[in-house]
Amino acid sequence: MTINYDHQQRDVSSEMALESFKQAARDIAAIAARRRAELGEINAYQLRDPSQVLPYRAEAKASDGLSELLAVGVVDNCIVKLRFTAQFPMEKAQVWMKVLSDYLNKGYGKPT
């Protein structure tokens, strides 16, 4: 699910997006705990390519076999958060995240 929000601010900064990213990563860990699953190490990073609309990324595997992926960025003064939970291996989940990210990079805000 993709959620757009602006924290009721006219100008949304990358720092606000980073804080939303950190909170979403904590939420992923909390949800895994509620499933009684242990979350592996969260691989969090920032893409430096300016063409990427969702530069803040995180990936983690859970002990119950789920793969968790997160991407956050700012588009048109709104924070865009894409969280993806998959019941298949991380490598396959990463392909799906790339497809979704590529779509947003190329088509966000344009009618299809």
C-alpha positions in Angstrom: 0.0 0.0 0.0 1.3 3.5 -0.8 0.3 6.3 1.5 0.8 10.0 0.7 0.7 12.5 3.5 2.2 15.9 4.4 2.0 16.1 8.2 -0.3 19.2 7.6 2.7 21.2 6.4 3.0 23.3 3.2 6.6 22.4 2.7 7.7 18.8 3.5 11.4 18.4 3.9 13.6 15.4 3.4 14.2 15.4 7.1 10.5 14.9 7.7 10.6 12.0 5.2 13.6 10.5 7.0 11.7 10.7 10.3 8.7 9.0 8.7 11.1 6.4 7.3 12.6 5.7 10.8 9.1 5.3 12.3 8.0 3.0 9.5 11.1 0.8 10.1 10.2 0.7 13.8 6.6 -0.3 12.9 7.9 -3.2 10.7 9.8 -4.5 13.7 6.8 -4.1 16.0 4.5 -5.9 13.6 6.9 -8.8 13.2 7.0 -9.1 17.0 3.2 -9.2 17.1 3.4 -12.1 14.6 5.8 -13.7 17.1 8.5 -13.5 14.4 12.1 -12.3 14.9 13.2 -9.7 12.4 16.6 -10.1 11.1 19.0 -7.2 10.7 17.3 -4.3 8.9 19.4 -3.2 5.9 18.7 0.5 5.7 20.2 2.8 3.1 19.7 5.9 1.0 19.9 6.0 -2.8 22.0 8.8 -4.0 20.5 8.9 -7.5 18.4 12.1 -7.7 16.0 10.5 -10.2 14.8 8.2 -7.4 11.6 9.6 -5.9 11.8 7.2 -2.9 15.5 7.3 -1.9 15.2 6.0 1.7 15.1 2.2 1.6 15.1 -0.7 4.1 14.9 -4.5 3.7 14.7 -7.2 6.3 13.9 -10.9 6.5 11.7 -12.3 9.3 12.0 -15.7 11.0 8.5 -16.6 9.7 9.7 -16.4 6.1 8.3 -13.0 5.3 10.4 -10.4 3.5 9.9 -6.8 4.5 10.8 -3.9 2.2 10.3 -0.1 2.7 10.8 2.9 0.4 10.1 6.6 1.4 10.5 9.9 -0.3 9.0 13.3 -1.0 6.9 14.0 -4.1 5.0 17.3 -4.6 5.4 18.2 -0.9 3.9 15.0 0.2 5.7 12.1 1.9 5.2 8.9 -0.1 5.8 5.6 1.7 5.7 2.3 0.0 5.9 -0.8 2.3 5.9 -4.2 0.9 5.6 -7.5 2.8 6.1 -10.7 0.8 5.8 -14.4 1.4 8.6 -15.2 -0.9 12.4 -14.9 -0.8 14.0 -11.5 -0.5 15.6 -11.6 -3.9 12.1 -12.0 -5.5 10.7 -9.3 -3.2 13.5 -6.9 -4.3 12.4 -7.4 -7.9 8.9 -6.4 -7.1 10.1 -3.3 -5.1 12.2 -2.3 -8.1 9.2 -2.7 -10.5 7.0 -0.5 -8.2 9.8 2.1 -7.7 10.5 2.3 -11.4 6.8 2.9 -12.0 6.7 5.7 -9.5 10.0 7.2 -10.9 8.6 7.2 -14.5 4.9 7.6 -14.0 4.1 9.3 -10.7 1.5 12.1 -11.3 1.0 11.2 -14.9 -2.3 9.7 -16.1 -2.1 6.1 -17.4 
